Amino acid sequence: MSEPGGDVRRTLVSARGVHVVAGRIPAVGSRFDVDEVEQLLGTDAATLGALDETRVASYLTARRWVRDIVTVRLRRAWSGFEATPRGVKPRLADSTLDVSIAHAGDRLVVGVVEHGRIGVDIELVASVFDQPSLARRLCTSAERRWADGLEPADRRAWLTQLWAVKESYAKALGAGLSLDFRRVDGAALRHRVAVRGVLTPASGASHAKIAVSWVDAAPSCSPSPVRAI
Ligand SMILES: CC(C)(COP(=O)(O)OP(=O)(O)OC[C@H]1O[C@@H](n2cnc3c(N)ncnc32)[C@H](O)[C@@H]1OP(=O)(O)O)[C@@H](O)C(=O)NCCC(=O)NCCS
């Protein structure tokens, strides 16, 4: 599938009711006409006016990619999104499908599942992952010991991927960063009851890590004392 800007989105997963697409946000994505946006967003269209201008292209592109999965791949009707405040998992209107969205720089990942709940995340490998405070917030004690044994570049990449895995899980649950990542063993996550799968598909760019979590219909999230940053 290609966008008007010449960019290409890639299907990372399309099997067993899980559909994930990733790619670069097209430069022309911020142009839109009102009718198309109302059809795309449904009752969530009201959110657009409150968005920072720099986020509009990414916001709309994500929703277009979700709509394409729903209408083209799954051949379902489209009623837009429910109006949800920031910090709440996006929901499709009049649909049992579950969706998740992640942005990082000019990159975007969207996922749709036909059963259960999905969370996707994309993280850029960056120096923030070298900070000891981040590792303290992210890792179990065993994960910290493992990370400490890695060469700096490998450590950064490994922690980036670990963050993406845990954030995708948190987004599947709808908990966001209120989940205490220190209590989640990244490698054991896929064996948890109610976790159907954890995928780490190649992003197509060495500086970006992607993760997808697929869980049973999520329990309500329980915010932890760990603050979102
Ligand atoms: C959700 C959150 C993890 C996003 O992280 P981020 O690294 O800033 O951004 P990402 O690009 O990875 O994800 C952004 C997307 O997550 C989705 N999202 C927002 N809140 C979400 C939630 N609670 N659960 C799942 N997905 C959520 C949105 O679709 C958003 O994309 P949009 O702006 O196009 O709508 C983070 O903002 C957060 O934790 N917010 C607080 C949520 C919270 O504490 N809720 C309490 C519920 S108990």
Ligand as a Chemical Component Dictionary entry (heavy atoms), coordinates in Angstrom:
data_LIG
# 
_chem_comp.id                   LIG 
_chem_comp.type                 NON-POLYMER 
_chem_comp.pdbx_formal_charge   0 
_chem_comp.three_letter_code    LIG 
# 
loop_
_chem_comp_atom.comp_id 
_chem_comp_atom.atom_id 
_chem_comp_atom.alt_atom_id 
_chem_comp_atom.type_symbol 
_chem_comp_atom.charge 
_chem_comp_atom.model_Cartn_x 
_chem_comp_atom.model_Cartn_y 
_chem_comp_atom.model_Cartn_z 
_chem_comp_atom.pdbx_ordinal 
LIG C1  C1  C 0 -0.746 5.965  26.367 1  
LIG C2  C2  C 0 0.727  6.266  26.493 2  
LIG C3  C3  C 0 1.407  4.994  26.966 3  
LIG C4  C4  C 0 1.258  6.701  25.136 4  
LIG O1  O1  O 0 2.632  6.700  25.105 5  
LIG P1  P1  P 0 3.553  7.611  24.169 6  
LIG O2  O2  O 0 4.885  6.947  24.177 7  
LIG O3  O3  O 0 3.442  9.005  24.621 8  
LIG O4  O4  O 0 2.924  7.603  22.722 9  
LIG P2  P2  P 0 2.690  6.444  21.653 10 
LIG O5  O5  O 0 2.915  7.063  20.357 11 
LIG O6  O6  O 0 3.415  5.196  21.985 12 
LIG O7  O7  O 0 1.140  6.126  21.824 13 
LIG C5  C5  C 0 0.206  7.122  21.566 14 
LIG C6  C6  C 0 -1.104 6.453  21.278 15 
LIG O8  O8  O 0 -1.489 5.647  22.382 16 
LIG C7  C7  C 0 -2.889 5.554  22.373 17 
LIG N1  N1  N 0 -3.297 5.614  23.760 18 
LIG C8  C8  C 0 -3.484 6.702  24.519 19 
LIG N2  N2  N 0 -3.825 6.331  25.763 20 
LIG C9  C9  C 0 -3.860 4.984  25.774 21 
LIG C10 C10 C 0 -4.152 4.030  26.776 22 
LIG N3  N3  N 0 -4.491 4.360  28.038 23 
LIG N4  N4  N 0 -4.068 2.724  26.448 24 
LIG C11 C11 C 0 -3.747 2.346  25.207 25 
LIG N5  N5  N 0 -3.455 3.214  24.202 26 
LIG C12 C12 C 0 -3.514 4.519  24.504 27 
LIG C13 C13 C 0 -3.433 6.665  21.507 28 
LIG O9  O9  O 0 -4.002 6.090  20.380 29 
LIG C14 C14 C 0 -2.204 7.446  21.106 30 
LIG O10 O10 O 0 -2.204 7.828  19.754 31 
LIG P3  P3  P 0 -3.046 9.117  19.258 32 
LIG O11 O11 O 0 -2.404 10.294 19.899 33 
LIG O12 O12 O 0 -2.894 9.108  17.769 34 
LIG O13 O13 O 0 -4.433 8.898  19.711 35 
LIG C15 C15 C 0 0.988  7.390  27.523 36 
LIG O14 O14 O 0 0.611  8.603  26.956 37 
LIG C16 C16 C 0 0.235  7.212  28.835 38 
LIG O15 O15 O 0 0.449  6.323  29.612 39 
LIG N6  N6  N 0 -0.664 8.109  29.129 40 
LIG C17 C17 C 0 -1.408 8.033  30.388 41 
LIG C18 C18 C 0 -2.524 7.030  30.325 42 
LIG C19 C19 C 0 -2.990 6.695  31.706 43 
LIG O16 O16 O 0 -2.285 6.800  32.672 44 
LIG N7  N7  N 0 -4.227 6.252  31.770 45 
LIG C20 C20 C 0 -4.744 5.826  32.996 46 
LIG C21 C21 C 0 -5.699 4.700  32.739 47 
LIG S1  S1  S 0 -5.903 3.737  34.195 48 
# 
loop_
_chem_comp_bond.comp_id 
_chem_comp_bond.atom_id_1 
_chem_comp_bond.atom_id_2 
_chem_comp_bond.value_order 
_chem_comp_bond.pdbx_ordinal 
LIG C1  C2  SING 1  
LIG C2  C3  SING 2  
LIG C2  C4  SING 3  
LIG C2  C15 SING 4  
LIG C4  O1  SING 5  
LIG O1  P1  SING 6  
LIG P1  O2  DOUB 7  
LIG P1  O3  SING 8  
LIG P1  O4  SING 9  
LIG O4  P2  SING 10 
LIG P2  O5  DOUB 11 
LIG P2  O6  SING 12 
LIG P2  O7  SING 13 
LIG O7  C5  SING 14 
LIG C5  C6  SING 15 
LIG C6  O8  SING 16 
LIG C6  C14 SING 17 
LIG O8  C7  SING 18 
LIG C7  N1  SING 19 
LIG C7  C13 SING 20 
LIG N1  C8  SING 21 
LIG N1  C12 SING 22 
LIG C8  N2  DOUB 23 
LIG N2  C9  SING 24 
LIG C9  C10 SING 25 
LIG C9  C12 DOUB 26 
LIG C10 N3  SING 27 
LIG C10 N4  DOUB 28 
LIG N4  C11 SING 29 
LIG C11 N5  DOUB 30 
LIG N5  C12 SING 31 
LIG C13 O9  SING 32 
LIG C13 C14 SING 33 
LIG C14 O10 SING 34 
LIG O10 P3  SING 35 
LIG P3  O11 DOUB 36 
LIG P3  O12 SING 37 
LIG P3  O13 SING 38 
LIG C15 O14 SING 39 
LIG C15 C16 SING 40 
LIG C16 O15 DOUB 41 
LIG C16 N6  SING 42 
LIG N6  C17 SING 43 
LIG C17 C18 SING 44 
LIG C18 C19 SING 45 
LIG C19 O16 DOUB 46 
LIG C19 N7  SING 47 
LIG N7  C20 SING 48 
LIG C20 C21 SING 49 
LIG C21 S1  SING 50 
# 
